[in-house]
Amino acid sequence: MQVLQVQLEIRPDPAEVGRARRWARSRLAGSGIAVDEPLAETLVLLVSELVTNAVVHTGRPAVLRLSLPGVEAEDAAVRLEVADSSERVPVPRCVGGEATGGRGLALVDGLADRWGWSREGAGKRIWCELDRCAERAEPAGSEAPCPDAVYEGLAYEAV
C-alpha cells in the first residue's frame, strides 16, 4: 500500500490555522478524497483544532503531518499529527456553555476514530486517525459498510 506523507511547518501565529486548513485541503486530491466529502470536512476540522491548540497553547513552532493512503487503499486510515516543542501535556477540559474555547480536544475525541499523544524529545506529538471507507452502492434495506458518524455526547445548537 502506498501512503503519501506530507508535512507543513507551522509558525506560532494564529493566521497559520487558516493556512494549515488550505494546505490540508490541497493535499486530499492525490489520495482520492474529494474536498466536499465528509471525511475531508472532518479532517480539515481536526487540522484546525490541533493546529489551533499548538499555536494558542504553546506559542512555539509546530509541524503538521498528514499520512494519506493512496486511492487503492480504500479502507486504510488517514493520520494527522501535530508535533511541537512544548512539554505541556494536552488535557481535555470541561467548559461551561458560555465559554468561547476549551472544546478542541473534546471535538477531536468525538470526531476521530482514534487519538492520543506521546512525548517526542523535549516536546510532544498529538495524533488522530480517521478510518477511510470505500463508498459502495448497497441494496435497499441493507446495512451500509461505513455507517454515518454518530457523535454521542455532543450537542449542537444552530443559532
N, C-alpha and C positions, 0 to 999 in steps of 0.2 A: 504494500500500500504506500502510495506517495503522499507525503504530508508537506505542505508549504508552511515554513516557519518564517515569520517576519517580525521585525521589531521597530519601535519608534522611541527615540529619546524624548523625554518629557521634561520641560523646564518647570521650576516651581512658580508658575504663573497661571491664574485661573483661566486665561484665554487658551491655554493648552488643552482644556477639556473639549472645546469645540473642534480644535484641530485633530484631536485623537478620534473623535466620532467620525469626522470626514475621512480620515486616514483608514479607519476600520471599514467603513462602507466601501471605499475604493479597493480594498483587498478581497472582498467577498466574491466578485465575479469569477475570478480564476479558480475558485473552489466549487463553482456550480451553485452557489447560494444567491438567489435573486435578492436584490436590495429590498424589495417590498414583501418578502415572505416573513412569517412570524419569527423564524429562527434568526434572521438578520436583524429584525427590530429588537429582539430580546438581547442579542449580542451587543448591539450598539448601546442599549440602555446599560448593560453591565459594564461596558467600557467606560461609559460616562460616570457611573457610580465609583468604580475602582480608581479611575484617574482622579476624580474629584477628591476622594479620600487621600490619595497620595499628595496632591497639591495642597489641600487645605490643612491636613493634619501633620504633615512632616515639614513642609517648607523647604524641601530638598528636591533635587532632580530625581527622576524615576525612569524606568524602562518598561514600556508596554510591549508584550509579546503575544502574538496570535499563532496558534498551530491549527491550520485549516486542512483537513483531509481533502484529497482530490475528488473529482466528480465520481470516480469509480468506487469510492468508499462511502456509499450512501448511508451506512449505519454507524459510522465512526463518530467520535465525539470531537467537538470544536473546543479548544482550550484557550483560555485567556489568562494571562499572568501580568501582574504589575509588581516590579521589584523596586525597592528604594533602600536608602542607606540609613533609615531611621530604626532604632531599636524599639520604638513604640509599638506595642502589641495591638492588633486590631481587636476591638471589643464591641460586639453588638450592644446597642443602647436601647433602653426603654424610654420613649419620649412621650410627652403629653400631646393632646390633639392640637394645641396651639403652637407647638414648636415648629420652627421653619427648617430644621435639619435633624440629623441623627437617625435617619431611616435607611441609610445606604446599605449597610450590611444585612438588614432585615430584607431589603429588596433582593440582594444577592442570594440570600438563603431561600427566598421564595421563588426566584426565577431560575436559578441554576440547578442542574441535576446533582451536582456535587460541588463543594467548595472547601477551601481550607487555606492554611498558611504555614510557612516554615521559615526558620531562621536561614539567612543567607549571608555569610560573612558577618559584617558589622550591622547588617540590616535584615530585611525580610522579603519574602515573596508571597503575595496573596494570589491565589489562583481560583478559577472556577471552570467548570465544563458543562457544555450543553450537548445532549445526545442529538445526533442528526438522524432523522428517519426519512426513508425514501417515501415520496408521495406516490401512492398506488391507487388505482381505481378499485374500489371494493364493491361487491354486490350489495344491493339494498338490504338492510337489516343485519349485515354482518358487522362485527366489531372492527373498527379501524386499527391498523397496525401501529399507529403512532397517535394516541389519543390527544385531544386538545389539552393544553396545560391547565391544571387545576391549581389555583392559588389559595389553598386553605389558610385560614387565619389572617388573611389580608383583606382589608376593607377599602373600597374605592368609592369616592364621592365625586360626582360631577357638579361643578359649581358654575 
